[in-house]
Amino acid sequence: QKRTRGTRGKRERLLRQLELFLRYGAGSGIRIVFELAPDIPNYLMDQSQLNAAMLNLVINARDAMPNGGEIQISTALWEVKTTTTQSPPAPGTYVRVRVKDAGQGMPPRTLQRIFDPFFTTKGEQGTGLGLPQVCAFMRLIGGYVSVASERGKGTTFDLLFPSVLPADL
């Protein structure tokens, strides 16, 4: 019996390729756990931009865990029902990609500036361009990025990708 590969099979292959890419980028001492929701709809993305965004988040998580640790990457269908003009994202259906680490977390002053171009906490090692690029990529596709962090408890980034219904294709 012949099997055809549809969009779902292609997405799964792309996610598996991304998984290998991120495991390599994280290096030793970092465990990446993937929890991928079944039947996620199509969503707007450019694979190379997604790879760059996810690698930036994984590298930042790795750097926040100098003694090693775990990074959780999960997907879910996310519905935004209402919003105010000051609080994106717009109402709609999104695919949420969450990157959560068990690192040092960030103090509020740092958290307020992480998306500012050239802001870095890595001294000479960092350029301060990684997170602003993630934010710009998400805005470009009509998505949204949010972050929550607490000192000693880690950081969680949520990327909300607009879902695309078959009628929109």
KOLKOL-923242 format. One record per residue (C-alpha): residue in one letter; x, y, z; residue number from 0. Coordinates in nm, 4 decimals. Layout:
residues N
+------+----------+----------+----------+-----+
: rest :       c1 :       c2 :       c3 :  nr :
+------+----------+----------+----------+-----+
:    A :        X :        Y :        Z : NUM :
...
+------+----------+----------+----------+-----+
end
This chain:
residues 169
+------+----------+----------+----------+-----+
: rest :       c1 :       c2 :       c3 :  nr :
+------+----------+----------+----------+-----+
:    Q :   0.0000 :   0.0000 :   0.0000 :   0 :
:    K :   0.1389 :   0.3329 :  -0.1052 :   1 :
:    R :   0.1546 :   0.6129 :   0.1528 :   2 :
:    T :   0.1302 :   0.9718 :   0.0468 :   3 :
:    R :   0.3044 :   1.2473 :   0.2324 :   4 :
:    G :   0.0839 :   1.5426 :   0.2964 :   5 :
:    T :   0.1385 :   1.8652 :   0.4824 :   6 :
:    R :   0.1280 :   1.6898 :   0.8186 :   7 :
:    G :   0.4134 :   1.4556 :   0.7237 :   8 :
:    K :   0.6181 :   1.7465 :   0.5946 :   9 :
:    R :   0.5652 :   1.9460 :   0.9165 :  10 :
:    E :   0.6665 :   1.6472 :   1.1259 :  11 :
:    R :   0.9862 :   1.6050 :   0.9209 :  12 :
:    L :   1.0652 :   1.9761 :   0.9593 :  13 :
:    L :   1.0110 :   1.9546 :   1.3357 :  14 :
:    R :   1.2380 :   1.6491 :   1.3592 :  15 :
:    Q :   1.5079 :   1.8302 :   1.1583 :  16 :
:    L :   1.4720 :   2.1283 :   1.3896 :  17 :
:    E :   1.5025 :   1.8956 :   1.6891 :  18 :
:    L :   1.8376 :   1.7594 :   1.5646 :  19 :
:    F :   1.9590 :   2.1113 :   1.4848 :  20 :
:    L :   1.8710 :   2.2390 :   1.8342 :  21 :
:    R :   2.0219 :   1.9411 :   2.0149 :  22 :
:    Y :   2.3472 :   2.0042 :   1.8305 :  23 :
:    G :   2.3345 :   2.3800 :   1.9062 :  24 :
:    A :   2.2630 :   2.3247 :   2.2757 :  25 :
:    G :   2.5800 :   2.1251 :   2.3272 :  26 :
:    S :   2.6629 :   1.8766 :   2.5996 :  27 :
:    G :   2.5129 :   1.9003 :   2.9443 :  28 :
:    I :   2.1828 :   2.0301 :   2.8106 :  29 :
:    R :   1.8853 :   1.8011 :   2.7730 :  30 :
:    I :   1.6108 :   1.9118 :   2.5343 :  31 :
:    V :   1.2675 :   1.7614 :   2.5873 :  32 :
:    F :   1.0109 :   1.7968 :   2.3082 :  33 :
:    E :   0.6382 :   1.7763 :   2.3783 :  34 :
:    L :   0.4694 :   1.8227 :   2.0427 :  35 :
:    A :   0.0900 :   1.8405 :   2.0396 :  36 :
:    P :  -0.0810 :   1.6183 :   1.7837 :  37 :
:    D :  -0.2775 :   1.7684 :   1.4975 :  38 :
:    I :  -0.1379 :   2.1207 :   1.5108 :  39 :
:    P :  -0.2834 :   2.3149 :   1.2164 :  40 :
:    N :  -0.0720 :   2.4855 :   0.9529 :  41 :
:    Y :   0.0831 :   2.8058 :   1.0728 :  42 :
:    L :   0.2683 :   3.0963 :   0.9194 :  43 :
:    M :   0.6430 :   3.0590 :   0.9303 :  44 :
:    D :   0.9592 :   3.0628 :   0.7290 :  45 :
:    Q :   1.1650 :   2.7541 :   0.8167 :  46 :
:    S :   1.5007 :   2.9321 :   0.8161 :  47 :
:    Q :   1.3671 :   3.2150 :   1.0352 :  48 :
:    L :   1.2055 :   2.9635 :   1.2690 :  49 :
:    N :   1.5366 :   2.7744 :   1.2951 :  50 :
:    A :   1.7244 :   3.0975 :   1.3741 :  51 :
:    A :   1.4657 :   3.2078 :   1.6321 :  52 :
:    M :   1.4612 :   2.8711 :   1.8065 :  53 :
:    L :   1.8415 :   2.8471 :   1.8044 :  54 :
:    N :   1.8636 :   3.1934 :   1.9645 :  55 :
:    L :   1.6227 :   3.0871 :   2.2392 :  56 :
:    V :   1.8025 :   2.7567 :   2.2997 :  57 :
:    I :   2.1452 :   2.9245 :   2.3155 :  58 :
:    N :   2.0148 :   3.1809 :   2.5640 :  59 :
:    A :   1.8620 :   2.9009 :   2.7720 :  60 :
:    R :   2.1886 :   2.7063 :   2.7585 :  61 :
:    D :   2.3842 :   3.0122 :   2.8720 :  62 :
:    A :   2.1421 :   3.0591 :   3.1631 :  63 :
:    M :   2.2288 :   2.7061 :   3.2810 :  64 :
:    P :   2.6106 :   2.7005 :   3.3058 :  65 :
:    N :   2.6010 :   2.3718 :   3.4996 :  66 :
:    G :   2.3682 :   2.2049 :   3.2506 :  67 :
:    G :   1.9974 :   2.1443 :   3.2741 :  68 :
:    E :   1.6805 :   2.0879 :   3.0805 :  69 :
:    I :   1.5070 :   2.2888 :   2.8105 :  70 :
:    Q :   1.1453 :   2.2033 :   2.7378 :  71 :
:    I :   1.0045 :   2.2795 :   2.3938 :  72 :
:    S :   0.6338 :   2.2271 :   2.3500 :  73 :
:    T :   0.3591 :   2.3086 :   2.1032 :  74 :
:    A :  -0.0102 :   2.3715 :   2.1601 :  75 :
:    L :  -0.3104 :   2.5211 :   1.9896 :  76 :
:    W :  -0.3723 :   2.8593 :   2.1525 :  77 :
:    E :  -0.6941 :   3.0599 :   2.1272 :  78 :
:    V :  -0.6945 :   3.4329 :   2.2043 :  79 :
:    K :  -1.0530 :   3.5437 :   2.2655 :  80 :
:    T :  -1.0218 :   3.9109 :   2.3591 :  81 :
:    T :  -0.7516 :   4.1711 :   2.3784 :  82 :
:    T :  -0.7093 :   4.5405 :   2.4414 :  83 :
:    T :  -0.5413 :   4.7791 :   2.1993 :  84 :
:    Q :  -0.2404 :   4.7898 :   2.4332 :  85 :
:    S :  -0.2017 :   4.4157 :   2.4715 :  86 :
:    P :  -0.1280 :   4.2036 :   2.1670 :  87 :
:    P :  -0.1819 :   3.9502 :   2.0241 :  88 :
:    A :  -0.5010 :   4.0058 :   1.8298 :  89 :
:    P :  -0.7886 :   3.7646 :   1.8867 :  90 :
:    G :  -0.7571 :   3.4482 :   1.6842 :  91 :
:    T :  -0.6147 :   3.0980 :   1.6711 :  92 :
:    Y :  -0.2408 :   3.0556 :   1.7129 :  93 :
:    V :   0.0102 :   2.7763 :   1.7362 :  94 :
:    R :   0.2074 :   2.8329 :   2.0539 :  95 :
:    V :   0.5685 :   2.7174 :   2.0638 :  96 :
:    R :   0.7018 :   2.7357 :   2.4193 :  97 :
:    V :   1.0700 :   2.7271 :   2.5143 :  98 :
:    K :   1.1186 :   2.6863 :   2.8886 :  99 :
:    D :   1.4459 :   2.6549 :   3.0761 : 100 :
:    A :   1.5400 :   2.5786 :   3.4340 : 101 :
:    G :   1.8090 :   2.8467 :   3.4383 : 102 :
:    Q :   1.8923 :   3.1416 :   3.6570 : 103 :
:    G :   1.6035 :   3.3581 :   3.5421 : 104 :
:    M :   1.6252 :   3.7324 :   3.4838 : 105 :
:    P :   1.5731 :   4.0275 :   3.7142 : 106 :
:    P :   1.2910 :   4.2680 :   3.6151 : 107 :
:    R :   1.5326 :   4.5372 :   3.4877 : 108 :
:    T :   1.6923 :   4.2931 :   3.2461 : 109 :
:    L :   1.3562 :   4.1490 :   3.1428 : 110 :
:    Q :   1.2357 :   4.4969 :   3.0394 : 111 :
:    R :   1.5255 :   4.5379 :   2.7939 : 112 :
:    I :   1.5805 :   4.1956 :   2.6378 : 113 :
:    F :   1.4211 :   4.2923 :   2.3050 : 114 :
:    D :   1.6208 :   4.6182 :   2.2778 : 115 :
:    P :   1.8750 :   4.5998 :   1.9935 : 116 :
:    F :   2.2344 :   4.5688 :   2.1162 : 117 :
:    F :   2.1324 :   4.5071 :   2.4791 : 118 :
:    T :   2.3268 :   4.2109 :   2.6128 : 119 :
:    T :   2.4110 :   4.0590 :   2.9473 : 120 :
:    K :   2.6956 :   3.8567 :   2.7943 : 121 :
:    G :   2.9592 :   4.1307 :   2.7858 : 122 :
:    E :   3.2024 :   4.0965 :   2.4949 : 123 :
:    Q :   3.0530 :   3.7553 :   2.4099 : 124 :
:    G :   2.7136 :   3.8863 :   2.2965 : 125 :
:    T :   2.5887 :   4.1170 :   2.0258 : 126 :
:    G :   2.2434 :   4.1852 :   2.1673 : 127 :
:    L :   2.0814 :   4.0968 :   1.8358 : 128 :
:    G :   1.9360 :   3.7495 :   1.8978 : 129 :
:    L :   1.6167 :   3.8328 :   2.0867 : 130 :
:    P :   1.5412 :   4.1498 :   1.8861 : 131 :
:    Q :   1.5616 :   3.9314 :   1.5722 : 132 :
:    V :   1.3182 :   3.6817 :   1.7245 : 133 :
:    C :   1.0779 :   3.9649 :   1.8062 : 134 :
:    A :   1.1086 :   4.1179 :   1.4574 : 135 :
:    F :   1.0491 :   3.7816 :   1.2896 : 136 :
:    M :   0.7349 :   3.7221 :   1.4939 : 137 :
:    R :   0.5990 :   4.0709 :   1.4183 : 138 :
:    L :   0.6720 :   4.0227 :   1.0474 : 139 :
:    I :   0.4406 :   3.7218 :   1.0264 : 140 :
:    G :   0.1719 :   3.8743 :   1.2493 : 141 :
:    G :   0.2741 :   3.6645 :   1.5468 : 142 :
:    Y :   0.3702 :   3.7527 :   1.8988 : 143 :
:    V :   0.6426 :   3.6701 :   2.1491 : 144 :
:    S :   0.6088 :   3.6905 :   2.5248 : 145 :
:    V :   0.8460 :   3.6096 :   2.8073 : 146 :
:    A :   0.8143 :   3.5319 :   3.1764 : 147 :
:    S :   1.1116 :   3.4926 :   3.4058 : 148 :
:    E :   1.1797 :   3.4627 :   3.7732 : 149 :
:    R :   1.5185 :   3.4671 :   3.9436 : 150 :
:    G :   1.6238 :   3.1151 :   4.0368 : 151 :
:    K :   1.3277 :   2.9554 :   3.8576 : 152 :
:    G :   1.4048 :   2.9953 :   3.4890 : 153 :
:    T :   1.2589 :   3.1642 :   3.1852 : 154 :
:    T :   0.9730 :   3.0808 :   2.9495 : 155 :
:    F :   0.9334 :   3.2209 :   2.5985 : 156 :
:    D :   0.6058 :   3.1765 :   2.4110 : 157 :
:    L :   0.6020 :   3.2252 :   2.0352 : 158 :
:    L :   0.2495 :   3.2604 :   1.8946 : 159 :
:    F :   0.2306 :   3.1797 :   1.5232 : 160 :
:    P :  -0.0926 :   3.2697 :   1.3402 : 161 :
:    S :  -0.2632 :   2.9509 :   1.2299 : 162 :
:    V :  -0.3635 :   2.9168 :   0.8690 : 163 :
:    L :  -0.6898 :   2.7447 :   0.7851 : 164 :
:    P :  -0.7162 :   2.5465 :   0.4592 : 165 :
:    A :  -0.9428 :   2.8203 :   0.3168 : 166 :
:    D :  -0.6601 :   3.0726 :   0.3700 : 167 :
:    L :  -0.4097 :   2.8769 :   0.1606 : 168 :
+------+----------+----------+----------+-----+
end
